[in-house]
Amino acid sequence: MNSIKRSAALLAVALLFFWGCGRQETSANDAKRQARRPLEGRLVYQRGEGEGSEIYVMDLASRRGRRLTANDAADEYPRWSPDGRSIAFYSDRDGTRQIYV
């Protein structure tokens, strides 16, 4: 039960982080353009590597991927922050599943 409460707390913190990212006093159209621009042409994904998985970012124009994580853990479920500057993901690298940015 403790792990469920801890997971729920971590998820709540991550959601608050993502909700607050990129908040600025601009018009609605400017804010949408700014939020999309860093993400245009990029894809974040996970790929199995042996026993675990790693996080990659691909430039869609060149179709080249760049590995962001390198360990024996399961790094999974990557998601962009709304402003496109950060990526959050689950990992069990410390023995328990936690959210990393």
Biopython code that builds the backbone (N, CA, C, O; Angstrom):
import numpy as np
from Bio.PDB.StructureBuilder import StructureBuilder

atoms = [
    (1, "MET", "N", (0.827, -1.193, 0.000)),
    (1, "MET", "CA", (0.000, 0.000, 0.000)),
    (1, "MET", "C", (0.868, 1.252, 0.000)),
    (1, "MET", "O", (0.524, 2.258, -0.621)),
    (2, "ASN", "N", (2.018, 1.181, 0.715)),
    (2, "ASN", "CA", (2.935, 2.310, 0.760)),
    (2, "ASN", "C", (3.443, 2.681, -0.620)),
    (2, "ASN", "O", (3.571, 3.863, -0.941)),
    (3, "SER", "N", (3.737, 1.669, -1.447)),
    (3, "SER", "CA", (4.264, 1.945, -2.787)),
    (3, "SER", "C", (3.200, 2.607, -3.660)),
    (3, "SER", "O", (3.532, 3.421, -4.522)),
    (4, "ILE", "N", (1.937, 2.271, -3.451)),
    (4, "ILE", "CA", (0.853, 2.902, -4.221)),
    (4, "ILE", "C", (0.755, 4.379, -3.853)),
    (4, "ILE", "O", (0.610, 5.232, -4.728)),
    (5, "LYS", "N", (0.832, 4.679, -2.561)),
    (5, "LYS", "CA", (0.768, 6.074, -2.121)),
    (5, "LYS", "C", (1.963, 6.854, -2.657)),
    (5, "LYS", "O", (1.821, 7.997, -3.093)),
    (6, "ARG", "N", (3.139, 6.234, -2.624)),
    (6, "ARG", "CA", (4.336, 6.906, -3.113)),
    (6, "ARG", "C", (4.257, 7.136, -4.617)),
    (6, "ARG", "O", (4.633, 8.204, -5.100)),
    (7, "SER", "N", (3.772, 6.148, -5.360)),
    (7, "SER", "CA", (3.621, 6.303, -6.802)),
    (7, "SER", "C", (2.621, 7.401, -7.131)),
    (7, "SER", "O", (2.839, 8.190, -8.050)),
    (8, "ALA", "N", (1.528, 7.451, -6.384)),
    (8, "ALA", "CA", (0.523, 8.489, -6.606)),
    (8, "ALA", "C", (1.104, 9.866, -6.315)),
    (8, "ALA", "O", (0.818, 10.822, -7.035)),
    (9, "ALA", "N", (1.915, 9.975, -5.268)),
    (9, "ALA", "CA", (2.539, 11.257, -4.930)),
    (9, "ALA", "C", (3.520, 11.683, -6.021)),
    (9, "ALA", "O", (3.548, 12.852, -6.407)),
    (10, "LEU", "N", (4.320, 10.745, -6.517)),
    (10, "LEU", "CA", (5.267, 11.057, -7.588)),
    (10, "LEU", "C", (4.544, 11.502, -8.851)),
    (10, "LEU", "O", (4.974, 12.437, -9.525)),
    (11, "LEU", "N", (3.446, 10.828, -9.166)),
    (11, "LEU", "CA", (2.664, 11.205, -10.339)),
    (11, "LEU", "C", (2.085, 12.601, -10.172)),
    (11, "LEU", "O", (2.084, 13.389, -11.118)),
    (12, "ALA", "N", (1.597, 12.914, -8.987)),
    (12, "ALA", "CA", (1.039, 14.243, -8.733)),
    (12, "ALA", "C", (2.106, 15.320, -8.894)),
    (12, "ALA", "O", (1.841, 16.376, -9.469)),
    (13, "VAL", "N", (3.310, 15.060, -8.388)),
    (13, "VAL", "CA", (4.407, 16.027, -8.528)),
    (13, "VAL", "C", (4.754, 16.219, -10.000)),
    (13, "VAL", "O", (4.948, 17.349, -10.449)),
    (14, "ALA", "N", (4.834, 15.123, -10.754)),
    (14, "ALA", "CA", (5.162, 15.212, -12.178)),
    (14, "ALA", "C", (4.087, 16.009, -12.925)),
    (14, "ALA", "O", (4.410, 16.845, -13.769)),
    (15, "LEU", "N", (2.823, 15.756, -12.621)),
    (15, "LEU", "CA", (1.748, 16.485, -13.289)),
    (15, "LEU", "C", (1.798, 17.975, -12.965)),
    (15, "LEU", "O", (1.579, 18.811, -13.842)),
    (16, "LEU", "N", (2.085, 18.308, -11.710)),
    (16, "LEU", "CA", (2.208, 19.717, -11.343)),
    (16, "LEU", "C", (3.390, 20.359, -12.060)),
    (16, "LEU", "O", (3.302, 21.507, -12.495)),
    (17, "PHE", "N", (4.491, 19.631, -12.187)),
    (17, "PHE", "CA", (5.659, 20.139, -12.902)),
    (17, "PHE", "C", (5.300, 20.435, -14.348)),
    (17, "PHE", "O", (5.580, 21.523, -14.851)),
    (18, "PHE", "N", (4.677, 19.465, -15.020)),
    (18, "PHE", "CA", (4.350, 19.650, -16.426)),
    (18, "PHE", "C", (3.301, 20.730, -16.627)),
    (18, "PHE", "O", (3.358, 21.477, -17.604)),
    (19, "TRP", "N", (2.353, 20.820, -15.723)),
    (19, "TRP", "CA", (1.311, 21.826, -15.852)),
    (19, "TRP", "C", (1.904, 23.221, -15.730)),
    (19, "TRP", "O", (1.458, 24.142, -16.414)),
    (20, "GLY", "N", (2.903, 23.390, -14.870)),
    (20, "GLY", "CA", (3.490, 24.700, -14.644)),
    (20, "GLY", "C", (4.557, 25.094, -15.640)),
    (20, "GLY", "O", (4.914, 26.270, -15.714)),
    (21, "CYS", "N", (5.084, 24.145, -16.415)),
    (21, "CYS", "CA", (6.161, 24.462, -17.364)),
    (21, "CYS", "C", (5.658, 25.389, -18.465)),
    (21, "CYS", "O", (4.574, 25.189, -19.013)),
    (22, "GLY", "N", (6.440, 26.384, -18.775)),
    (22, "GLY", "CA", (6.142, 27.226, -19.922)),
    (22, "GLY", "C", (5.034, 28.237, -19.720)),
    (22, "GLY", "O", (4.592, 28.850, -20.692)),
    (23, "ARG", "N", (4.562, 28.440, -18.483)),
    (23, "ARG", "CA", (3.504, 29.421, -18.247)),
    (23, "ARG", "C", (4.090, 30.827, -18.375)),
    (23, "ARG", "O", (5.024, 31.187, -17.660)),
    (24, "GLN", "N", (3.531, 31.616, -19.294)),
    (24, "GLN", "CA", (3.981, 32.986, -19.512)),
    (24, "GLN", "C", (2.783, 33.860, -19.814)),
    (24, "GLN", "O", (1.713, 33.376, -20.184)),
    (25, "GLU", "N", (2.981, 35.157, -19.650)),
    (25, "GLU", "CA", (1.933, 36.119, -19.971)),
    (25, "GLU", "C", (2.030, 36.463, -21.457)),
    (25, "GLU", "O", (2.663, 37.457, -21.815)),
    (26, "THR", "N", (1.423, 35.672, -22.316)),
    (26, "THR", "CA", (1.401, 35.928, -23.752)),
    (26, "THR", "C", (0.009, 35.629, -24.256)),
    (26, "THR", "O", (-0.825, 35.070, -23.544)),
    (27, "SER", "N", (-0.227, 36.013, -25.502)),
    (27, "SER", "CA", (-1.521, 35.702, -26.095)),
    (27, "SER", "C", (-1.628, 34.196, -26.284)),
    (27, "SER", "O", (-0.617, 33.494, -26.276)),
    (28, "ALA", "N", (-2.834, 33.701, -26.453)),
    (28, "ALA", "CA", (-3.055, 32.261, -26.604)),
    (28, "ALA", "C", (-2.324, 31.718, -27.825)),
    (28, "ALA", "O", (-1.728, 30.644, -27.745)),
    (29, "ASN", "N", (-2.351, 32.424, -28.948)),
    (29, "ASN", "CA", (-1.670, 31.962, -30.169)),
    (29, "ASN", "C", (-0.161, 31.937, -29.995)),
    (29, "ASN", "O", (0.491, 30.989, -30.434)),
    (30, "ASP", "N", (0.415, 32.972, -29.355)),
    (30, "ASP", "CA", (1.858, 32.999, -29.114)),
    (30, "ASP", "C", (2.276, 31.836, -28.232)),
    (30, "ASP", "O", (3.291, 31.191, -28.490)),
    (31, "ALA", "N", (1.503, 31.568, -27.201)),
    (31, "ALA", "CA", (1.826, 30.472, -26.288)),
    (31, "ALA", "C", (1.795, 29.130, -27.013)),
    (31, "ALA", "O", (2.667, 28.290, -26.792)),
    (32, "LYS", "N", (0.805, 28.920, -27.871)),
    (32, "LYS", "CA", (0.729, 27.662, -28.626)),
    (32, "LYS", "C", (1.917, 27.510, -29.565)),
    (32, "LYS", "O", (2.495, 26.428, -29.670)),
    (33, "ARG", "N", (2.284, 28.595, -30.251)),
    (33, "ARG", "CA", (3.432, 28.540, -31.162)),
    (33, "ARG", "C", (4.714, 28.241, -30.404)),
    (33, "ARG", "O", (5.519, 27.428, -30.857)),
    (34, "GLN", "N", (4.920, 28.881, -29.262)),
    (34, "GLN", "CA", (6.128, 28.663, -28.481)),
    (34, "GLN", "C", (6.188, 27.244, -27.950)),
    (34, "GLN", "O", (7.265, 26.648, -27.919)),
    (35, "ALA", "N", (5.064, 26.688, -27.533)),
    (35, "ALA", "CA", (5.044, 25.328, -26.994)),
    (35, "ALA", "C", (5.327, 24.298, -28.076)),
    (35, "ALA", "O", (5.972, 23.286, -27.802)),
    (36, "ARG", "N", (4.861, 24.531, -29.300)),
    (36, "ARG", "CA", (5.053, 23.564, -30.383)),
    (36, "ARG", "C", (6.454, 23.622, -30.976)),
    (36, "ARG", "O", (7.011, 22.588, -31.346)),
    (37, "ARG", "N", (7.021, 24.797, -31.069)),
    (37, "ARG", "CA", (8.277, 24.974, -31.791)),
    (37, "ARG", "C", (9.390, 24.027, -31.333)),
    (37, "ARG", "O", (10.008, 23.398, -32.192)),
    (38, "PRO", "N", (9.689, 23.883, -30.029)),
    (38, "PRO", "CA", (10.777, 22.979, -29.645)),
    (38, "PRO", "C", (10.500, 21.515, -29.973)),
    (38, "PRO", "O", (11.437, 20.732, -30.126)),
    (39, "LEU", "N", (9.243, 21.139, -30.083)),
    (39, "LEU", "CA", (8.903, 19.738, -30.343)),
    (39, "LEU", "C", (8.848, 19.400, -31.823)),
    (39, "LEU", "O", (8.938, 18.229, -32.193)),
    (40, "GLU", "N", (8.701, 20.406, -32.672)),
    (40, "GLU", "CA", (8.551, 20.143, -34.097)),
    (40, "GLU", "C", (9.754, 19.374, -34.625)),
    (40, "GLU", "O", (10.902, 19.781, -34.443)),
    (41, "GLY", "N", (9.472, 18.265, -35.277)),
    (41, "GLY", "CA", (10.529, 17.486, -35.905)),
    (41, "GLY", "C", (11.300, 16.585, -34.971)),
    (41, "GLY", "O", (12.327, 16.034, -35.366)),
    (42, "ARG", "N", (10.834, 16.415, -33.728)),
    (42, "ARG", "CA", (11.525, 15.540, -32.784)),
    (42, "ARG", "C", (10.553, 14.523, -32.193)),
    (42, "ARG", "O", (9.372, 14.807, -31.992)),
    (43, "LEU", "N", (11.071, 13.351, -31.925)),
    (43, "LEU", "CA", (10.279, 12.266, -31.367)),
    (43, "LEU", "C", (11.050, 11.674, -30.200)),
    (43, "LEU", "O", (12.248, 11.416, -30.320)),
    (44, "VAL", "N", (10.386, 11.455, -29.074)),
    (44, "VAL", "CA", (11.009, 10.781, -27.941)),
    (44, "VAL", "C", (10.420, 9.380, -27.857)),
    (44, "VAL", "O", (9.213, 9.198, -28.022)),
    (45, "TYR", "N", (11.274, 8.386, -27.598)),
    (45, "TYR", "CA", (10.801, 7.001, -27.543)),
    (45, "TYR", "C", (11.722, 6.159, -26.672)),
    (45, "TYR", "O", (12.828, 6.574, -26.328)),
    (46, "GLN", "N", (11.245, 4.972, -26.324)),
    (46, "GLN", "CA", (12.065, 4.013, -25.583)),
    (46, "GLN", "C", (12.382, 2.843, -26.490)),
    (46, "GLN", "O", (11.607, 2.510, -27.387)),
    (47, "ARG", "N", (13.532, 2.220, -26.250)),
    (47, "ARG", "CA", (13.945, 1.075, -27.049)),
    (47, "ARG", "C", (14.583, 0.053, -26.132)),
    (47, "ARG", "O", (15.409, 0.399, -25.286)),
    (48, "GLY", "N", (14.201, -1.217, -26.298)),
    (48, "GLY", "CA", (14.768, -2.282, -25.495)),
    (48, "GLY", "C", (16.257, -2.444, -25.740)),
    (48, "GLY", "O", (16.716, -2.463, -26.882)),
    (49, "GLU", "N", (17.002, -2.560, -24.653)),
    (49, "GLU", "CA", (18.449, -2.756, -24.718)),
    (49, "GLU", "C", (18.793, -3.865, -23.730)),
    (49, "GLU", "O", (18.936, -3.600, -22.536)),
    (50, "GLY", "N", (18.927, -5.092, -24.200)),
    (50, "GLY", "CA", (19.232, -6.205, -23.291)),
    (50, "GLY", "C", (18.081, -6.447, -22.338)),
    (50, "GLY", "O", (16.949, -6.674, -22.765)),
    (51, "GLU", "N", (18.373, -6.398, -21.033)),
    (51, "GLU", "CA", (17.356, -6.636, -19.999)),
    (51, "GLU", "C", (16.490, -5.397, -19.744)),
    (51, "GLU", "O", (15.368, -5.521, -19.253)),
    (52, "GLY", "N", (16.995, -4.220, -20.069)),
    (52, "GLY", "CA", (16.273, -2.983, -19.785)),
    (52, "GLY", "C", (15.839, -2.278, -21.049)),
    (52, "GLY", "O", (15.707, -2.887, -22.110)),
    (53, "SER", "N", (15.621, -0.982, -20.915)),
    (53, "SER", "CA", (15.285, -0.153, -22.067)),
    (53, "SER", "C", (15.882, 1.235, -21.851)),
    (53, "SER", "O", (16.116, 1.654, -20.717)),
    (54, "GLU", "N", (16.120, 1.932, -22.940)),
    (54, "GLU", "CA", (16.737, 3.249, -22.900)),
    (54, "GLU", "C", (15.829, 4.274, -23.571)),
    (54, "GLU", "O", (14.938, 3.917, -24.342)),
    (55, "ILE", "N", (16.066, 5.559, -23.269)),
    (55, "ILE", "CA", (15.291, 6.658, -23.822)),
    (55, "ILE", "C", (16.103, 7.302, -24.956)),
    (55, "ILE", "O", (17.298, 7.563, -24.812)),
    (56, "TYR", "N", (15.436, 7.547, -26.064)),
    (56, "TYR", "CA", (16.057, 8.156, -27.250)),
    (56, "TYR", "C", (15.235, 9.347, -27.720)),
    (56, "TYR", "O", (14.036, 9.433, -27.456)),
    (57, "VAL", "N", (15.892, 10.262, -28.419)),
    (57, "VAL", "CA", (15.224, 11.352, -29.137)),
    (57, "VAL", "C", (15.651, 11.236, -30.586)),
    (57, "VAL", "O", (16.836, 11.082, -30.881)),
    (58, "MET", "N", (14.677, 11.310, -31.498)),
    (58, "MET", "CA", (14.983, 11.224, -32.928)),
    (58, "MET", "C", (14.662, 12.545, -33.611)),
    (58, "MET", "O", (13.612, 13.146, -33.382)),
    (59, "ASP", "N", (15.593, 12.981, -34.457)),
    (59, "ASP", "CA", (15.343, 14.102, -35.352)),
    (59, "ASP", "C", (14.667, 13.508, -36.588)),
    (59, "ASP", "O", (15.271, 12.709, -37.305)),
    (60, "LEU", "N", (13.425, 13.894, -36.834)),
    (60, "LEU", "CA", (12.664, 13.262, -37.905)),
    (60, "LEU", "C", (13.185, 13.614, -39.294)),
    (60, "LEU", "O", (13.018, 12.830, -40.228)),
    (61, "ALA", "N", (13.810, 14.771, -39.447)),
    (61, "ALA", "CA", (14.338, 15.150, -40.761)),
    (61, "ALA", "C", (15.512, 14.260, -41.153)),
    (61, "ALA", "O", (15.583, 13.794, -42.290)),
    (62, "SER", "N", (16.425, 14.023, -40.230)),
    (62, "SER", "CA", (17.601, 13.201, -40.537)),
    (62, "SER", "C", (17.384, 11.723, -40.200)),
    (62, "SER", "O", (18.151, 10.861, -40.628)),
    (63, "ARG", "N", (16.330, 11.443, -39.430)),
    (63, "ARG", "CA", (16.016, 10.079, -38.973)),
    (63, "ARG", "C", (17.135, 9.477, -38.126)),
    (63, "ARG", "O", (17.357, 8.267, -38.138)),
    (64, "ARG", "N", (17.825, 10.328, -37.401)),
    (64, "ARG", "CA", (18.888, 9.866, -36.511)),
    (64, "ARG", "C", (18.420, 9.971, -35.070)),
    (64, "ARG", "O", (17.881, 10.991, -34.640)),
    (65, "GLY", "N", (18.642, 8.887, -34.337)),
    (65, "GLY", "CA", (18.289, 8.858, -32.930)),
    (65, "GLY", "C", (19.500, 9.143, -32.067)),
    (65, "GLY", "O", (20.629, 8.800, -32.418)),
    (66, "ARG", "N", (19.249, 9.773, -30.937)),
    (66, "ARG", "CA", (20.314, 10.049, -29.968)),
    (66, "ARG", "C", (19.886, 9.456, -28.640)),
    (66, "ARG", "O", (18.816, 9.781, -28.127)),
    (67, "ARG", "N", (20.716, 8.586, -28.082)),
    (67, "ARG", "CA", (20.384, 7.935, -26.815)),
    (67, "ARG", "C", (20.609, 8.911, -25.670)),
    (67, "ARG", "O", (21.664, 9.538, -25.580)),
    (68, "LEU", "N", (19.604, 9.040, -24.787)),
    (68, "LEU", "CA", (19.686, 9.950, -23.651)),
    (68, "LEU", "C", (20.052, 9.247, -22.356)),
    (68, "LEU", "O", (20.646, 9.858, -21.467)),
    (69, "THR", "N", (19.705, 7.973, -22.236)),
    (69, "THR", "CA", (20.020, 7.225, -21.018)),
    (69, "THR", "C", (20.901, 6.040, -21.370)),
    (69, "THR", "O", (20.854, 5.529, -22.489)),
    (70, "ALA", "N", (21.703, 5.607, -20.407)),
    (70, "ALA", "CA", (22.587, 4.464, -20.623)),
    (70, "ALA", "C", (22.822, 3.767, -19.285)),
    (70, "ALA", "O", (23.698, 4.161, -18.515)),
    (71, "ASN", "N", (22.036, 2.734, -19.018)),
    (71, "ASN", "CA", (22.188, 1.955, -17.793)),
    (71, "ASN", "C", (21.491, 0.615, -17.979)),
    (71, "ASN", "O", (20.891, 0.369, -19.025)),
    (72, "ASP", "N", (21.563, -0.248, -16.982)),
    (72, "ASP", "CA", (20.959, -1.579, -17.066)),
    (72, "ASP", "C", (19.501, -1.588, -16.613)),
    (72, "ASP", "O", (18.870, -2.645, -16.584)),
    (73, "ALA", "N", (18.968, -0.442, -16.265)),
    (73, "ALA", "CA", (17.606, -0.349, -15.741)),
    (73, "ALA", "C", (16.584, -0.262, -16.862)),
    (73, "ALA", "O", (16.930, -0.141, -18.037)),
    (74, "ALA", "N", (15.327, -0.326, -16.471)),
    (74, "ALA", "CA", (14.217, -0.134, -17.410)),
    (74, "ALA", "C", (13.810, 1.335, -17.362)),
    (74, "ALA", "O", (13.103, 1.752, -16.444)),
    (75, "ASP", "N", (14.248, 2.117, -18.338)),
    (75, "ASP", "CA", (13.838, 3.509, -18.492)),
    (75, "ASP", "C", (12.699, 3.512, -19.502)),
    (75, "ASP", "O", (12.890, 3.160, -20.666)),
    (76, "GLU", "N", (11.491, 3.918, -19.042)),
    (76, "GLU", "CA", (10.300, 3.723, -19.872)),
    (76, "GLU", "C", (9.361, 4.926, -19.832)),
    (76, "GLU", "O", (9.497, 5.820, -18.997)),
    (77, "TYR", "N", (8.408, 4.918, -20.755)),
    (77, "TYR", "CA", (7.293, 5.859, -20.840)),
    (77, "TYR", "C", (7.748, 7.321, -20.885)),
    (77, "TYR", "O", (7.294, 8.122, -20.068)),
    (78, "PRO", "N", (8.625, 7.685, -21.811)),
    (78, "PRO", "CA", (9.074, 9.085, -21.877)),
    (78, "PRO", "C", (7.962, 10.005, -22.379)),
    (78, "PRO", "O", (7.172, 9.636, -23.248)),
    (79, "ARG", "N", (7.920, 11.218, -21.808)),
    (79, "ARG", "CA", (6.942, 12.231, -22.220)),
    (79, "ARG", "C", (7.614, 13.596, -22.206)),
    (79, "ARG", "O", (8.388, 13.912, -21.302)),
    (80, "TRP", "N", (7.306, 14.409, -23.230)),
    (80, "TRP", "CA", (7.813, 15.774, -23.293)),
    (80, "TRP", "C", (7.090, 16.647, -22.275)),
    (80, "TRP", "O", (5.915, 16.427, -21.983)),
    (81, "SER", "N", (7.789, 17.628, -21.742)),
    (81, "SER", "CA", (7.135, 18.677, -20.964)),
    (81, "SER", "C", (6.411, 19.588, -21.963)),
    (81, "SER", "O", (6.755, 19.580, -23.145)),
    (82, "PRO", "N", (5.431, 20.361, -21.530)),
    (82, "PRO", "CA", (4.691, 21.206, -22.460)),
    (82, "PRO", "C", (5.563, 22.191, -23.238)),
    (82, "PRO", "O", (5.244, 22.523, -24.380)),
    (83, "ASP", "N", (6.653, 22.661, -22.641)),
    (83, "ASP", "CA", (7.509, 23.607, -23.360)),
    (83, "ASP", "C", (8.553, 22.913, -24.231)),
    (83, "ASP", "O", (9.314, 23.587, -24.924)),
    (84, "GLY", "N", (8.604, 21.585, -24.209)),
    (84, "GLY", "CA", (9.512, 20.832, -25.070)),
    (84, "GLY", "C", (10.965, 20.851, -24.643)),
    (84, "GLY", "O", (11.832, 20.446, -25.416)),
    (85, "ARG", "N", (11.258, 21.308, -23.438)),
    (85, "ARG", "CA", (12.639, 21.417, -22.985)),
    (85, "ARG", "C", (13.069, 20.275, -22.080)),
    (85, "ARG", "O", (14.264, 20.083, -21.853)),
    (86, "SER", "N", (12.116, 19.517, -21.563)),
    (86, "SER", "CA", (12.425, 18.428, -20.637)),
    (86, "SER", "C", (11.671, 17.172, -21.031)),
    (86, "SER", "O", (10.656, 17.225, -21.725)),
    (87, "ILE", "N", (12.183, 16.055, -20.577)),
    (87, "ILE", "CA", (11.529, 14.765, -20.783)),
    (87, "ILE", "C", (11.434, 14.080, -19.425)),
    (87, "ILE", "O", (12.428, 13.971, -18.707)),
    (88, "ALA", "N", (10.252, 13.626, -19.082)),
    (88, "ALA", "CA", (10.059, 12.853, -17.859)),
    (88, "ALA", "C", (9.878, 11.395, -18.256)),
    (88, "ALA", "O", (9.321, 11.097, -19.312)),
    (89, "PHE", "N", (10.355, 10.480, -17.399)),
    (89, "PHE", "CA", (10.218, 9.052, -17.673)),
    (89, "PHE", "C", (10.306, 8.271, -16.365)),
    (89, "PHE", "O", (10.844, 8.750, -15.366)),
    (90, "TYR", "N", (9.761, 7.046, -16.400)),
    (90, "TYR", "CA", (9.884, 6.119, -15.275)),
    (90, "TYR", "C", (11.200, 5.375, -15.392)),
    (90, "TYR", "O", (11.668, 5.095, -16.495)),
    (91, "SER", "N", (11.797, 5.055, -14.248)),
    (91, "SER", "CA", (12.982, 4.210, -14.237)),
    (91, "SER", "C", (13.037, 3.451, -12.916)),
    (91, "SER", "O", (12.590, 3.945, -11.881)),
    (92, "ASP", "N", (13.593, 2.246, -12.970)),
    (92, "ASP", "CA", (13.814, 1.466, -11.750)),
    (92, "ASP", "C", (15.303, 1.393, -11.415)),
    (92, "ASP", "O", (15.745, 0.453, -10.754)),
    (93, "ARG", "N", (16.070, 2.373, -11.867)),
    (93, "ARG", "CA", (17.529, 2.363, -11.698)),
    (93, "ARG", "C", (17.977, 2.371, -10.256)),
    (93, "ARG", "O", (19.085, 1.923, -9.963)),
    (94, "ASP", "N", (17.148, 2.868, -9.333)),
    (94, "ASP", "CA", (17.501, 2.877, -7.905)),
    (94, "ASP", "C", (16.793, 1.765, -7.126)),
    (94, "ASP", "O", (16.748, 1.795, -5.896)),
    (95, "GLY", "N", (16.249, 0.797, -7.838)),
    (95, "GLY", "CA", (15.593, -0.330, -7.160)),
    (95, "GLY", "C", (14.102, -0.217, -7.059)),
    (95, "GLY", "O", (13.427, -1.233, -6.894)),
    (96, "THR", "N", (13.553, 0.979, -7.152)),
    (96, "THR", "CA", (12.098, 1.180, -7.167)),
    (96, "THR", "C", (11.769, 2.095, -8.330)),
    (96, "THR", "O", (12.604, 2.898, -8.746)),
    (97, "ARG", "N", (10.560, 1.981, -8.857)),
    (97, "ARG", "CA", (10.163, 2.810, -10.001)),
    (97, "ARG", "C", (9.927, 4.244, -9.513)),
    (97, "ARG", "O", (9.160, 4.486, -8.582)),
    (98, "GLN", "N", (10.607, 5.176, -10.168)),
    (98, "GLN", "CA", (10.483, 6.586, -9.840)),
    (98, "GLN", "C", (10.412, 7.393, -11.131)),
    (98, "GLN", "O", (10.729, 6.890, -12.209)),
    (99, "ILE", "N", (9.995, 8.641, -11.009)),
    (99, "ILE", "CA", (9.931, 9.536, -12.161)),
    (99, "ILE", "C", (11.207, 10.367, -12.185)),
    (99, "ILE", "O", (11.611, 10.941, -11.174)),
    (100, "TYR", "N", (11.828, 10.419, -13.348)),
    (100, "TYR", "CA", (13.029, 11.214, -13.563)),
    (100, "TYR", "C", (12.755, 12.247, -14.640)),
    (100, "TYR", "O", (11.932, 12.014, -15.526)),
    (101, "VAL", "N", (13.431, 13.381, -14.577)),
    (101, "VAL", "CA", (13.311, 14.427, -15.596)),
    (101, "VAL", "C", (14.692, 14.697, -16.146)),
    (101, "VAL", "O", (14.852, 15.544, -17.024)),
]
sb = StructureBuilder()
sb.init_structure("model")
sb.init_model(0)
sb.init_chain("A")
sb.init_seg("    ")
for serial, (resi, resn, name, xyz) in enumerate(atoms, 1):
    if name == "N":
        sb.init_residue(resn, " ", resi, " ")
    sb.init_atom(name, np.array(xyz, "f"), 0.0, 1.0, " ", f" {name:<3s}", serial, name[0])
structure = sb.get_structure()
